[in-house]
Amino acid sequence: MGLQPAQGGPVNAAPRWSRPACWAVLLVALGLYAWALSGDANEYYAAAVLSGTQSWKAWFFGALDSGSFITVDKPPLALMVMGLSARIFGFGTWSMLLPQALAGVASVALVHSAVRRNLSGFFTVRQAHVAALVAAVVMTLTPITVAINRDNNPDPLLVLLLVLAAWFCLESLRNGRLRSLLLSALFVGLAFNTKMLQAYLVVPAFGLAYLVCARHPFLRRVVHLLAAGVVLVVSSAWWMVIVDLWPASARPYIGGSTDNTVWDLVIGYNGLGRIFGQGGGGGGFGGGASFGGAAGAGRLFNDTMAGQISWLLPFCALALGFAVVSRFLGRGPGPWASWLVWGGWLVVHFVVFSFSSGTFHPYYTTAMAPAVAAVTGIGGVLMWRAYRESRAWAWVLPVGVAVTGGWAFAVLRRTPAFVPWLAWAVLGATAAAVLGLVVARLGRGVAVRVAAGALTATVFAGLAGPAAYAMTPLSSQVNGTNPTAGPSNGRMGGFGGPGNPGDPGGSGNPG
């Protein structure tokens, strides 16, 4: 039996429980990201924020000092936002980090909205809202996302801008308007001015999704993508062009560059140096094994990285594989635009983060969190439908639960002193969930009750581990250049590279 498009009315006709549940998740996110903020965070960026409150010139250039001698090694957009907050409320931990926390909460809300709005015609209204709620919960509880949203690195704003870009890309596929695609390109360009070339990792997924799924004739799609490319270049390059055209004697030295240009920073330290480990000036020392482990397919599953982002990666891999197989076997059209946007986002980031040889911090992987969340939400509901409607594919959901729970057990057992009972509770819940799903699928009469109990056990098995890790940043001050969540395994914590970060020709490594 194939999966058929669901009938259920417009996606915006929310079930009664949907809005309160969404607000509850957002309140939890706000608590996790903003409760008891303290400490200096990354002092490298904190100094630049403080300088921006003392000098508008330092604010514009992202200078490390109010005298505008040298800039930080990133474009200044995130520093500008924090600097404005500090100018309004006075410089301090709270005023500096509040915009970061709010960016994290906004990202959760946008992931919920993007998932919900783009499942019409395949999922029922209720299923679309369930998928959106699951995505929001996963995004909220991703451990590394909690850690970085309580820090002053540029990643929270990067993620917010990329999620906005995804939202408008999906809108362009839903409503057929070029304006939405151009806004998507604009937000990717602004993300470039937050963390340079890392912002472009979503471009292949967005471009492919539009080329394949847009409702326009093929040549018009190409023209639209070219127009979006122009917007992307302009919105990316405006600050770089202004700075590089500014007389060098009248502006700060570009930290991280070898020739005092932003272009060198883009291509070198924050570009090819991150991928190939070529140490340009200012930051890149060789490989990044001292932070995220050796490059390779297993990097995101090693002792340092596993507890930060990997909890649901096996489930996502199964969900993406199931979506592709369902598509090519003709078992219903599926939300193909969403799969391409979020699945492409996840695959590209996984490959780049796994195999890049340059400096690599665990917190970079927070950029994967929106895609992990969306794929988990959409994939979970798709598997549930297959479980209920298709004998041939009913096994996919129990396998997904087993793989997810088994991996969570393995991660938790790596640090047995951290909540010692949790690993065994997750293993027990996983076994109960799988058994319950099998019994409910084969049984009669009590099947509904058994399935409900199995789903409850499934949620616990999938989220208990990341939730426990996500709570740990709340009990410590925000300090250091390498924020992480969860128990220390001797390889994580707040430490930076040698030297003075961002000095001309230096070898510091602020991140």
C-alpha positions as MATLAB code, in Angstrom:
seq = 'MGLQPAQGGPVNAAPRWSRPACWAVLLVALGLYAWALSGDANEYYAAAVLSGTQSWKAWFFGALDSGSFITVDKPPLALMVMGLSARIFGFGTWSMLLPQALAGVASVALVHSAVRRNLSGFFTVRQAHVAALVAAVVMTLTPITVAINRDNNPDPLLVLLLVLAAWFCLESLRNGRLRSLLLSALFVGLAFNTKMLQAYLVVPAFGLAYLVCARHPFLRRVVHLLAAGVVLVVSSAWWMVIVDLWPASARPYIGGSTDNTVWDLVIGYNGLGRIFGQGGGGGGFGGGASFGGAAGAGRLFNDTMAGQISWLLPFCALALGFAVVSRFLGRGPGPWASWLVWGGWLVVHFVVFSFSSGTFHPYYTTAMAPAVAAVTGIGGVLMWRAYRESRAWAWVLPVGVAVTGGWAFAVLRRTPAFVPWLAWAVLGATAAAVLGLVVARLGRGVAVRVAAGALTATVFAGLAGPAAYAMTPLSSQVNGTNPTAGPSNGRMGGFGGPGNPGDPGGSGNPG';
ca = [
       0.000    0.000    0.000;
       1.487    3.358   -1.016;
       1.334    6.549    0.980;
      -1.149    8.995   -0.470;
      -1.369   12.772   -0.096;
      -3.318   13.573    3.029;
      -6.511   15.568    3.063;
      -6.906   18.027    5.850;
      -7.543   21.563    4.781;
      -5.274   24.568    4.944;
      -2.155   24.358    7.046;
      -2.941   27.616    8.901;
      -6.103   26.112   10.488;
      -4.244   25.181   13.645;
      -5.489   22.520   16.071;
      -6.562   23.927   19.423;
      -3.443   22.676   21.192;
      -0.930   23.922   18.632;
      -0.507   27.560   19.620;
      -0.223   26.972   23.397;
       2.259   24.166   22.732;
       4.345   26.388   20.469;
       4.410   29.194   23.037;
       5.392   26.710   25.730;
       8.352   25.559   23.644;
       9.408   29.159   23.015;
       9.263   29.906   26.747;
      11.433   26.866   27.427;
      13.863   28.082   24.764;
      13.984   31.533   26.336;
      14.679   30.001   29.724;
      17.452   27.773   28.405;
      19.101   30.546   26.416;
      18.678   33.520   28.764;
      18.426   32.234   32.342;
      21.238   33.280   34.714;
      23.535   34.698   32.057;
      26.889   35.548   33.610;
      30.570   35.662   32.771;
      32.547   37.399   30.059;
      31.799   34.885   27.271;
      34.459   35.061   24.552;
      36.619   37.977   25.708;
      37.864   38.504   22.166;
      34.396   39.417   20.930;
      33.411   41.053   24.220;
      36.250   43.535   23.745;
      34.944   44.367   20.276;
      31.408   44.870   21.600;
      32.736   47.210   24.286;
      34.757   49.116   21.686;
      31.617   49.515   19.614;
      29.919   51.265   22.523;
      32.784   53.755   22.721;
      33.353   54.523   19.054;
      31.031   54.375   16.070;
      34.064   53.816   13.867;
      35.016   50.755   15.912;
      31.363   49.630   15.765;
      31.262   49.788   11.957;
      34.583   48.064   11.367;
      34.263   45.531   14.179;
      37.433   46.822   15.783;
      38.909   45.061   18.772;
      39.808   48.371   20.398;
      38.095   51.751   20.573;
      41.099   53.318   18.863;
      40.373   51.136   15.827;
      43.851   49.651   15.510;
      42.724   46.153   14.443;
      39.461   44.356   13.686;
      38.306   40.954   14.857;
      38.623   38.079   12.406;
      34.943   38.096   11.380;
      32.633   40.606    9.698;
      30.874   42.821   12.224;
      27.128   42.236   11.842;
      26.706   40.179   15.034;
      28.954   42.603   16.910;
      26.863   45.498   15.604;
      23.688   43.994   17.061;
      25.299   43.303   20.436;
      26.958   46.719   20.358;
      23.642   48.491   19.823;
      22.122   46.566   22.719;
      25.064   47.521   24.919;
      24.737   51.173   23.885;
      21.060   51.164   24.854;
      21.299   49.256   28.140;
      24.920   49.840   29.091;
      27.716   47.360   28.510;
      27.487   44.149   30.533;
      26.885   40.427   30.269;
      23.114   40.747   30.051;
      23.014   43.521   27.454;
      25.638   41.782   25.322;
      24.154   38.282   25.413;
      20.415   39.046   25.366;
      20.362   39.593   21.565;
      22.024   36.199   21.173;
      19.380   34.488   23.292;
      16.563   36.261   21.455;
      18.077   35.246   18.116;
      17.970   31.649   19.315;
      14.319   31.895   20.342;
      13.418   33.536   17.030;
      15.180   30.714   15.174;
      13.037   28.150   17.000;
       9.864   30.055   16.086;
      10.888   30.321   12.439;
      11.753   26.631   12.173;
       8.294   25.838   13.557;
       6.664   28.183   11.062;
       8.700   27.009    8.071;
       7.982   23.340    8.720;
       4.277   23.936    9.358;
       3.578   26.178    6.371;
       5.111   23.924    3.748;
       3.467   20.564    4.397;
       0.080   21.419    2.905;
      -1.263   18.885    0.436;
       0.653   15.933    1.825;
       0.218   15.994    5.583;
      -3.049   16.690    7.350;
      -3.358   19.900    9.329;
      -2.755   18.017   12.562;
       0.240   16.167   11.151;
       1.779   19.399    9.877;
       1.488   20.969   13.312;
       2.892   17.867   14.997;
       5.888   17.927   12.652;
       6.415   21.628   13.370;
       6.167   21.129   17.121;
       8.641   18.235   17.065;
      11.043   20.363   15.020;
      10.747   23.244   17.485;
      11.385   20.970   20.469;
      14.421   19.368   18.825;
      15.819   22.777   17.892;
      15.298   24.058   21.431;
      16.989   21.096   23.105;
      19.995   20.692   20.812;
      22.833   20.875   23.367;
      25.359   22.872   21.356;
      22.637   25.340   20.379;
      21.865   26.013   24.037;
      25.561   26.561   24.741;
      26.217   28.918   21.825;
      23.003   30.916   22.301;
      24.359   31.844   25.731;
      27.634   33.063   24.206;
      28.771   36.049   22.155;
      30.161   34.216   19.130;
      28.439   35.200   15.858;
      26.763   31.819   15.329;
      23.311   32.590   16.859;
      22.768   35.453   14.418;
      24.178   33.339   11.583;
      21.624   30.620   12.308;
      18.756   33.107   12.585;
      19.572   34.682    9.223;
      19.931   31.298    7.527;
      16.607   30.108    8.942;
      15.022   33.314    7.655;
      16.574   32.558    4.273;
      15.136   29.031    4.351;
      11.726   30.392    5.343;
      11.638   32.744    2.350;
      13.061   30.122   -0.009;
      10.232   27.767    0.927;
       7.746   30.630    0.628;
       8.958   31.298   -2.911;
       8.260   27.661   -3.748;
       4.854   27.841   -2.098;
       3.602   31.140   -3.526;
       5.660   31.394   -6.724;
       6.803   34.962   -6.007;
      10.237   36.118   -7.074;
      10.296   38.598   -4.188;
      10.421   35.766   -1.668;
      13.410   34.203   -3.436;
      15.216   37.551   -3.509;
      14.593   38.017    0.217;
      16.041   34.569    0.791;
      19.186   35.610   -1.064;
      19.304   38.856    0.916;
      19.327   37.016    4.243;
      22.058   34.647    3.082;
      24.078   37.722    2.150;
      23.529   39.211    5.597;
      24.601   35.874    7.072;
      27.798   36.195    5.036;
      28.421   39.462    6.874;
      28.092   37.502   10.097;
      30.446   34.580    9.427;
      31.529   34.824    5.807;
      31.670   31.688    3.629;
      29.985   29.401    6.159;
      26.758   31.182    5.230;
      27.007   29.845    1.684;
      26.749   26.207    2.757;
      22.962   26.455    2.385;
      23.102   27.870   -1.143;
      23.354   24.499   -2.983;
      20.264   23.182   -1.189;
      18.229   26.330   -1.789;
      19.268   26.582   -5.434;
      18.525   22.930   -6.152;
      15.154   23.137   -4.416;
      14.133   26.131   -6.532;
      15.441   24.603   -9.743;
      13.537   21.354   -9.139;
      10.378   22.475   -7.349;
       9.498   25.997   -8.502;
       6.245   26.181  -10.436;
       7.681   28.329  -13.262;
       9.044   27.145  -16.640;
      12.650   25.982  -16.441;
      14.210   29.005  -18.162;
      12.340   31.370  -15.859;
      13.628   29.442  -12.862;
      17.165   29.932  -14.136;
      16.575   33.661  -14.626;
      15.126   33.927  -11.115;
      18.153   32.154   -9.666;
      20.481   34.511  -11.530;
      18.578   37.481  -10.107;
      18.869   35.957   -6.644;
      22.587   35.526   -7.274;
      22.919   39.246   -7.945;
      21.117   40.054   -4.691;
      23.327   37.559   -2.878;
      26.519   39.146   -4.192;
      25.430   42.696   -3.387;
      24.149   41.877    0.100;
      27.314   39.894    0.807;
      29.896   42.286   -0.581;
      28.749   45.739    0.537;
      30.751   45.842    3.777;
      33.786   44.168    2.220;
      33.841   46.629   -0.683;
      33.482   49.656    1.591;
      36.287   48.484    3.867;
      38.688   47.499    1.102;
      38.107   50.810   -0.712;
      38.660   52.760    2.512;
      42.217   54.145    2.755;
      44.178   51.634    4.814;
      45.778   54.389    6.863;
      42.350   55.616    7.986;
      40.862   52.313    9.132;
      41.830   49.386   11.365;
      44.038   46.549   10.205;
      41.885   43.594    9.092;
      42.503   40.981   11.756;
      43.110   37.484   10.412;
      44.300   38.702    7.009;
      47.826   38.635    5.615;
      47.510   41.731    3.432;
      45.070   43.973    5.351;
      42.080   43.246    3.077;
      38.714   41.675    3.799;
      39.019   39.736    0.550;
      42.048   37.878    1.896;
      40.130   37.143    5.104;
      37.221   35.721    3.091;
      39.317   33.497    0.846;
      42.060   32.612    3.318;
      41.451   32.346    7.043;
      37.644   32.218    6.887;
      37.527   30.365    3.564;
      39.940   27.808    2.166;
      41.918   27.827    5.403;
      38.901   26.365    7.200;
      38.496   23.611    4.619;
      42.088   22.650    3.852;
      43.865   23.797    7.005;
      46.059   26.295    5.219;
      47.056   28.705    7.924;
      46.600   32.205    6.700;
      47.396   35.086    8.947;
      45.555   35.644   12.121;
      44.092   32.369   12.973;
      44.402   29.120   11.167;
      46.831   26.752   12.731;
      46.849   23.459   10.879;
      44.073   20.994   11.516;
      41.344   21.484   14.048;
      41.768   18.217   15.936;
      42.455   20.043   19.197;
      38.857   21.277   19.194;
      36.544   18.962   17.252;
      38.589   15.857   16.586;
      40.275   14.468   13.501;
      38.611   15.038   10.136;
      36.664   12.113    8.735;
      33.201   10.609    8.385;
      33.079    9.825   12.098;
      34.063   13.254   13.389;
      30.567   14.280   14.483;
      30.204   11.004   16.389;
      33.481   11.145   18.322;
      33.794   11.691   22.066;
      34.029   15.467   21.679;
      31.215   16.026   19.187;
      28.667   13.267   19.768;
      26.871   14.844   22.706;
      26.683   18.235   21.023;
      24.820   17.498   17.785;
      24.744   13.801   16.852;
      21.824   12.486   18.928;
      19.334   12.474   16.054;
      21.677   12.194   13.069;
      21.039    8.429   12.638;
      17.287    9.084   12.650;
      17.745   11.895   10.113;
      19.781    9.625    7.841;
      17.016    7.017    7.941;
      14.337    9.664    7.350;
      16.148   11.114    4.335;
      16.750    7.661    2.905;
      13.093    6.754    3.379;
      11.993   10.001    1.730;
      14.213    9.389   -1.301;
      13.075    5.770   -1.681;
       9.418    6.786   -1.304;
       9.859    9.458   -3.931;
      11.438    7.232   -6.542;
       9.070    4.351   -5.897;
       6.165    6.702   -6.552;
       4.594    6.273   -3.111;
       3.013    9.712   -2.982;
       4.671   13.025   -3.899;
       5.871   13.951   -0.432;
       6.911   17.441    0.694;
       9.809   17.382   -1.769;
      10.659   21.083   -1.494;
      11.068   20.765    2.269;
      13.176   17.631    1.875;
      15.502   19.376   -0.572;
      15.871   22.533    1.514;
      16.338   20.918    4.916;
      17.891   17.656    3.755;
      20.299   19.449    1.441;
      21.212   21.855    4.241;
      21.963   18.919    6.543;
      23.945   16.844    4.043;
      26.183   19.710    2.899;
      26.949   20.786    6.461;
      27.631   17.204    7.513;
      30.133   16.682    4.692;
      31.922   20.005    5.168;
      32.078   19.793    8.956;
      33.195   16.165    8.871;
      36.012   16.517    6.373;
      37.324   20.080    6.773;
      40.954   20.065    7.894;
      41.162   23.610    9.213;
      40.315   24.910   12.647;
      37.025   23.368   13.741;
      35.115   24.144   16.932;
      32.196   22.002   18.155;
      29.918   25.036   18.273;
      30.093   25.423   14.492;
      27.625   22.531   14.330;
      24.829   24.675   15.734;
      24.302   25.592   12.072;
      23.096   22.008   11.556;
      20.436   22.256   14.262;
      17.620   23.770   12.131;
      18.034   21.068    9.500;
      18.265   18.275   12.080;
      15.119   19.624   13.729;
      13.127   19.960   10.510;
      14.170   16.575    9.126;
      13.330   14.928   12.455;
       9.882   16.548   12.588;
       8.932   15.868    8.984;
      10.549   12.441    8.926;
       8.938   11.387   12.178;
       5.451   12.167   10.923;
       6.177   10.538    7.561;
       7.320    7.365    9.352;
       4.228    7.438   11.562;
       1.997    7.606    8.494;
       3.872    4.710    6.919;
       3.574    2.774   10.165;
      -0.201    3.212   10.186;
      -0.978    2.981    6.467;
       1.569    0.712    4.799;
       2.370   -2.886    5.640;
       5.495   -2.782    3.508;
       6.943    0.254    5.292;
       5.534   -0.082    8.808;
       8.930   -1.304   10.040;
      10.696    2.006    9.331;
       9.426    3.771   12.463;
      10.394    1.000   14.912;
      13.834    0.816   13.289;
      14.203    4.590   13.591;
      13.288    4.441   17.272;
      15.710    1.572   17.888;
      18.599    3.295   16.115;
      17.965    6.602   17.885;
      17.643    5.086   21.335;
      20.610    2.809   20.802;
      22.835    5.695   19.776;
      21.642    7.810   22.718;
      22.542    4.937   25.055;
      26.011    4.695   23.493;
      26.635    8.437   23.857;
      25.485    8.524   27.472;
      27.632    5.522   28.387;
      30.741    7.417   27.279;
      30.405    9.541   30.429;
      28.934    7.068   32.936;
      29.324    9.462   35.872;
      26.912   11.944   34.264;
      23.373   11.101   35.459;
      24.318    7.406   35.755;
      20.767    6.045   35.540;
      19.818    7.976   32.394;
      21.508    5.708   29.861;
      19.693    2.663   31.209;
      16.393    4.533   31.364;
      16.821    5.500   27.710;
      17.641    1.911   26.791;
      14.568    0.651   28.643;
      12.336    3.265   27.030;
      13.712    2.353   23.614;
      12.975   -1.332   24.119;
       9.477   -0.534   25.393;
       8.813    1.800   22.470;
       9.934   -0.689   19.830;
       8.022   -3.542   21.446;
       4.938   -1.365   21.840;
       5.018   -0.281   18.200;
       5.315   -3.872   17.016;
       2.506   -5.083   19.297;
       0.244   -2.177   18.364;
       0.802   -2.790   14.652;
       0.008   -6.474   14.932;
      -2.582   -6.323   17.687;
      -6.250   -5.485   17.900;
      -8.394   -3.753   20.500;
      -5.697   -2.328   22.761;
      -3.582   -1.225   19.792;
      -4.374    2.475   20.232;
      -3.406    2.502   23.910;
      -0.251    0.516   23.256;
       0.735    2.833   20.403;
       0.180    5.888   22.612;
       2.417    4.412   25.288;
       5.014    3.513   22.669;
       5.050    7.074   21.334;
       5.565    8.434   24.854;
       8.510    6.079   25.322;
       9.818    7.123   21.901;
       9.854   10.801   22.852;
      11.725   10.026   26.065;
      14.248    7.810   24.283;
      14.961   10.449   21.656;
      15.047   13.603   23.779;
      16.128   12.642   27.302;
      19.827   12.597   26.444;
      19.997   15.925   24.607;
      17.742   17.532   27.226;
      20.108   16.461   30.010;
      23.086   17.861   28.120;
      21.168   21.040   27.285;
      20.645   21.827   30.964;
      24.344   21.920   31.841;
      25.230   25.374   30.437;
      22.756   26.957   32.880;
      24.902   25.964   35.857;
      28.160   27.577   34.752;
      29.389   30.998   33.728;
      29.722   31.828   30.054;
      33.480   31.992   29.553;
      36.071   30.875   27.046;
      36.300   30.531   23.292;
      34.953   26.997   22.940;
      31.473   26.744   24.521;
      30.018   23.250   24.759;
      27.228   21.483   26.635;
      27.200   18.319   28.694;
      29.782   16.747   30.989;
      33.479   17.349   30.508;
      35.353   14.432   28.993;
      38.749   16.056   29.195;
      38.608   17.177   25.559;
      36.065   19.979   25.738;
      35.833   23.275   27.498;
      36.751   26.903   27.226;
      40.129   27.211   25.652;
      41.574   29.038   22.702;
      44.519   28.843   20.410;
      47.984   30.127   21.117;
      49.064   33.669   20.618;
      47.056   36.838   20.446;
      43.890   36.299   18.382;
      43.702   38.390   15.271;
      47.116   40.021   15.457;
      48.616   40.846   12.071;
      50.385   37.709   10.983;
      49.679   36.077   14.319;
      48.418   32.617   15.094;
      45.645   33.124   17.581;
      42.433   31.225   17.166;
      39.353   32.991   18.478;
      37.084   30.757   16.440;
];
